[in-house]
Amino acid sequence: MKKVLIVSSTGMGDCLWATPGIRALKKAFPEVKIDFVANTNWTPLFESNPHLNKVFEYREQWYNQPILGIQLFGRHYDAIFIFHANRNFKRMLPWFRSLPIWCHQNLDWIPPSHRTKIDSHVHAIQRRLIMLENFGVKPDGGQMEIYFDPKTLDKSQQILKNYGFSPKKYVYLNLGAAVESRRWMVDRFFELAKRILNTTSWNIILGGGPNEKKRSLTLLNQLDSPRVAEVCSQPILVNADIISKAGLMVTSDTGPLHIGLAVKTPIVALFGIISPIGSGPYEVPENLCRIIKVNQNDNAEGADSGEFHFGNITVDQVWEQVEKILNEN
């Protein structure tokens, strides 16, 4: 193979799960040029990846898709691997001039002969690696990767300097998630933050995306401490580097969790009704990720089965794991 296109157009975690496969493909075929299609929100996480030739932005709205189509039109690839896509990506097919297209999902717009059949209980990273094995690509481990450019490193370092925070001496509390049911409650983050401030010398950074700005400012005002800062307005790659410099991250099962796993920051991860087997840590030692899982048997009678039921995860449970990690550092 000389030129390959990899498509990973959905969530942040879905995109980051591509990186072990990208690394393995480049190791198997050192001369191959790998182009990558990612959701426009996450492309900064891949633009400095040395294994990639070019990164294209995918926008889900139909009226934006011709922009990507024009960029891809006429580009020939020896293979197109769909690592993860939703049904809307089908609209891109007329723009492709390369066949065949391969996937591991049950996408009805890909011929069955080009779908790699995999057990549903296999981790998402492993699914991508299994598909690539059919083309002579040997797995190179499951560690995700994020690469930082000098400008990003300088900016994150300056932010920490302005707050007077030292690397590895602060806790990053990720307040965000794509939907409300995947967020641990803000009052419990408040109680956890108070315990950190009252019983340790560690500082706290409140993080997440721009949608978490209001929530983080509310907590910032309630805590009223120079040892607490917020970075929700920072670019995603700057936020990722701030996560990489944290001594600990507390987060629910959402995109920034996978940033933390990629940069090897110790994590306390809160999982709801979705099992971590398929989308949680993969080949990550216990000292780098401690999972607190909702016990579905504890759900209140009549509760919505679509909720994550984080109400069953208490501050005491999280604090117990936080203390263990902080005492190890």
N, C-alpha and C positions, 0 to 999 in steps of 0.2 A: 504493500500500500504506500502511495506517495502523497495523497491528499485525502483528508477525512473531514466530515462535518459531524459534530456532536451537538444534539439538541437537548437542552434542559431548560424548559421555558416556564416552569411553574414556581413553586415556593422557594424560599431561601435555603431551607434544608435540602430540598430536592436538588437544587443546583450544586450545593457544596458536596453532596454525596457523589457528584460526578468526578471530583478531583482524584481519588485513588485510581479510577479507571483511566483518566487522562494520563496520569503518571505511568501507569503500567503499559499503556499503548505506546507512549513515547519511548519507554525503555525497550519494548519489543521491536519497535521500528524507529530507530533514532533519526532517520532522515525524513520521516513523515511530517507533513504540515497539517496541523490540527486547527480547524476553525471551530468556533464555539458560539452557539446561540443561547442566550440566557435572558430571562425576564429583565426588562430595562432597570428595575429597581435594584438588581443585584450585580449588574455588570462591573461596578467598581471593584468587587471582590475578586475579579478574574483578570483585570486588565494588566496586571504585573506578573501574571503566571508565566514563567519562562517556557513552559511546555506548549503554550498556545501561540498560534500564528496570528490569528485575528479574532476579536470578540465582537459579535453582532448583538444589537439590542432587539428584543422581541416585545411588542406591545400587544396586549390581548384584544383591544378594540379593533373591529374589522376595518375601520377607516384608516388606521395606522399601519396595518399589515402590509399594504403595498410598498411602503418605504423599505421594509426589510426584503420584500420580494424583489424589488429592483436591484438591491445590493447583491442578492444571491443569484439573480437571473444570469445564466450563462457560465456560472462557476461550475467546473466539473469536479466531482469527487469520486474517488474509487469506492467509497461507501458512506452512507449516512446512517448514523446510529442515534436513534431517539432514546435518550436516557430517561427522560420523563416529559410528557406533554399532556395537555388536556384536549378535549374534543375540538376546541376552536382552532387548534393548530392545523387541522385538516385543510383549512383555507389556504395554507401556504403551499400545498402540494403542486398546484399548477405552475408555480414559479421555479420548481426544482427541475434541473436538466440532468440529474444524476440518478441512476438506479443501480443497485437496489437500495431500499430503505429497510432498516432492521430495527426491531424494538423488543422489549421484554414485557410490555404491558399487553393487555387484551384489547388492542385498538382495532375496531372493526374496519377501519380504512387502510389497514396494512394487511396484505395477504397472510393467511395463517402460516404458510410456509416460511415467512420471514419474521414470525414471532417466536422468540425463545420461551419455551414453557418452563416455568420455575415454580417450585412450591411457594405458596403464599406466605409461609411463616419465615422465609428467608429474609435477612436484613436487606434494606434497599441498596446499600453499598455493594453487598455481595451479589445482588441481582445483576447489577451493571457489569461486575467482573465476570460472572458466569456467561453473560452474553458475549463478551469480548473473547473469552476462552475459545469459543467456536471459530475464532479467526487467528488462533495461534498466539494469543496474548496471555502470558502468565501473570497471575495476580502478584502485586507488589505490596501487599499489606493493605489495611483499611484506613490508615491515617489520612484524614482530610488535610488540605493545605490552603493557606492564604498567604500571599506575598505582598509586602508593603514597599511603596516607593519612598524615596528620601523626603519628599515634600510632606507626605502623610506622617512619617515618623517625627519630623520636626514639629508639625502642628500639634500632635498628641502630647509630645514632650513639653511643649510650651503651655498647653492647657493644664497639665499636672503641675508645672512650675508655678503658674499663676495661682493655683489653689493651695500651693504648699504641700502637695501630696507626693510621697515617695513611691516608686514602683514596688509592687508586691507588699505594700502596707495599706492597701485599701480593699474594701469589699464592693464589688459591682452588683447592684440589685437591678435586675432587668424587670421593669414594670410592665412591659408590653407583650402583646400577642396579636395575631390577626383578627381574632374575634374575642368578645368579652368573656365567653365561657372558658377560654384558655388562659385567663389571667387569674393569678392568685390575688386575693382581695387586698385592696390598698390599706385597709386598717391593720391587716396582719403584717404587711410590709412595714408599717409604722411601728408596730410593737417589736418586730424583729430588729429594726434599726435602732430603737431605743436601747435594747439589750446590748447591741454591739457597742454603742456609744458609752453606756454606763459601766460595762464590765471589761472592756478591752481598750487598747490604745489605737485601734484601727480606725481609719477614715472610711467614708462611704461615698460612693458615686451612684447616683440614681440615673439609670439608663433606659434606653428603648428608642423607638423611632419618633418622628415629629408628632404623631398622634398621642404620644405619652407626655407631651410637654406640660399640659394643664395638670395632669396627675402628679408629675414630678414636682412642679412648683408648689402644689398644695402640700405635698409631703415636706418639701424644703422649708416652707413657712412654719409648718407644725413642729418640725424638729428644731428649727431655730438654732443651728450650731455651725460654727466655722469649719467643723470636721465633715460637713455634708455638702456635696456639690451635685449638679445635674448636667448631663451632656446630651439630652434628647434632640437638640437641634443640630448636633454635629453630623457631618457626612458619614455615611455608613462605614467607610474604610477607616476613618479616624476613630469612630466608635469601636471598631474591631480591634484596633491597636491598643486602645485604652483597656479593652477587655483582656488583651494579651498581657498587659502589665499588671493586672489585678492579682492579688493573692488568693482571691476566692470570688466566685460568681454564684448568685442564687437566682434561678430562673425557672419558669414553667417550661413545658414541652413546646417550644416554639423556635423560630429561626435563629435568634441569637444563641440559643443553647448550642447549636452546631458550630457557630463561630467560636465559642469557648472551647469546644472539643477540638476544633481545628488548630487552635493556638496553644492547646495543652494547659489551659488554666483550670485549676481545681474547681469543681462544680458541685453544688447541691441542686439536683434536678427534680422538679415536681411533675409527676405524671398523673393524668386523669384516667379516664376509662380506656384510652388507647394504650395498648401494650407497648412497652419499650423494646420488645423483641424485634419488631420490624423497622422501627424508626428512632430508637434510642441510641445509646453509645454502642459502638462496634469496635471490638478489639481495644477497649480502653480499660486500663487497670483501675481497680476499685479506689485507689488513693486519689485518682483524678476525677472520679465522678461517683457520687453517692446518690442513689435514686430513692425517692419517697413516692410510693405508689398508692393511689386511692384504692381502698378495699371496696369493691362494688357491693359486697354484702352489707356494707354500712350505709348505703344510700337510703335516703328517706323514702318511705312508701309513697308512691305516686309521683316521684321526682321524674323530670324529663330525662328520658334515656339518652338524649343528645347532648346533655350537659356533661361537663367534666367533673363536677362535684368536688371542686377544690375546697369547699367548705369543710370537708372531712380531714383536710391536712391542717394541723394546728401549728401555732407558733412554737410550742414546746417540741414538736417533732422536728421541725426545721432547725431550731436552735441547737438541739442535741447534735445534729450532723455538722452544723456550722462550727460549734465549739471544738469538735474533734479535728476538723481540718485546720482551724486557726491554731490549735495547740501543736499541730505537726509542723507549722511554719515558723 
